[in-house]
Each structure stands twice: as C-alpha cells, then as structure tokens.
Amino acid sequence: MPRPSRKVQREASLTKKKVHERIRQTLKSRKTKTKAQEKQEREKEVESWRVILYNDDIHSFAYVTESLANCVPQLTIAKAHLLTLQAHRTGQAEILRTWKDKAEQYCRGEISFLVFS
C-alpha cells in the first residue's frame, strides 16, 4: 500500500483543524444561547405569582395549619403553623411563589398532596 504524500497529510491536518475550530464555535454559540435562556428563565421567576394567605377571624389556627399542609406538598406542619402565625400577626403571609397557572390551582384547591403506600 502506498504511503500518502506530505502534501496530502498537511491538507488532512488543516481539515482537522478547521473541523475542530467549527466545533469550538458551535459549542461557544450554544453556551451563549444557554446563558440567554437562563436569563429569560430568571426573569420569568421574577414575574412569578405569589400565593398569599390572609388573616381572618373565622377559621381556627389548627384548621388553617392543617389545610395549608394538605394543599401545599412542600410545607411541613411546622412551616404551615409559622405561616399561619405570620398571617395572624401581620395580616398576610406569602405561602409560595410559582407560575400563574399553578398559583390559580393552589387558590382553587385543585392541587393536593397524594401519598402512595
């Protein structure tokens, strides 16, 4: 089998360099796109909706605490009780921040925590 000439070898190495440069450029552009997408996501978080608990004199502390813990899976009983106390003292308490659709579901009571055994 004949050995390739030096000219052919140089051309092949130049082609490899070009390919590697293109790959680097592609990766760079993807990283910048990703950073732009992350920035948009952070801006959306700022625009997120707050689910707020307001104080009332009708419901008991135990009822409100238990209802919060049942409706919001992330809340423990202790955290739900602290939020209930905060709403009682200040008039309102922020339960969580989320996107609009999910916030509306929490307010309507459509989201509940399911436990599978």
Secondary structure by P-SEA (a helix, b strand, c coil): cccccaaaaaaaaaaaaaaaaaaaaaaaaaaaaaaaaaaaaaaaaaacccbbbbbbccccaaaaaaaaaaacccccaaaaaaaaaaaaaccccccccccaaaaaaaaaccbbbbbcc
